[in-house]
């Protein structure tokens, strides 16, 4: 259960990071983007809390990035053993691996944003 939940959470974080990066590059205000997300069908506590970290650029660890990457890796391995394709999880894992390699392993898992923007 933990691997499945964390796998989903890791993919959600990469989706938020990519969306925030794209939005900011086209001139959207990050705070307004978070408000729109919070007002619609995609509203969730993780986007609300972690989105603020993306805006601030500060990533104090509540769940270290290295642990999220480990769980993504384990979920992908489990999928491989069971013959269950996990394309999104594998892609998210690669982003988290890049963030670890860039020195963000001990920051919050939202720091994956640093390699997505």
Rosetta blueprint (number, residue, H / E / L):
1 X L
2 X H
3 X H
4 X H
5 X H
6 X H
7 X H
8 X H
9 X H
10 X H
11 X H
12 X H
13 X H
14 X H
15 X H
16 X H
17 X H
18 X H
19 X H
20 X H
21 X H
22 X H
23 X H
24 X H
25 X H
26 X L
27 X L
28 X L
29 X L
30 X H
31 X H
32 X H
33 X H
34 X H
35 X H
36 X H
37 X H
38 X H
39 X H
40 X L
41 X L
42 X L
43 X L
44 X L
45 X H
46 X H
47 X H
48 X H
49 X H
50 X H
51 X H
52 X H
53 X H
54 X H
55 X H
56 X H
57 X L
58 X L
59 X L
60 X L
61 X L
62 X L
63 X L
64 X E
65 X H
66 X H
67 X H
68 X H
69 X H
70 X H
71 X H
72 X H
73 X H
74 X H
75 X H
76 X H
77 X H
78 X H
79 X H
80 X H
81 X H
82 X H
83 X L
84 X L
85 X L
86 X L
87 X H
88 X H
89 X H
90 X H
91 X H
92 X H
93 X H
94 X H
95 X H
96 X H
97 X H
98 X H
99 X H
100 X H
101 X H
102 X H
103 X H
104 X H
105 X L
106 X L
107 X L
108 X E
109 X H
110 X H
111 X H
112 X H
113 X H
114 X H
115 X H
116 X H
117 X L
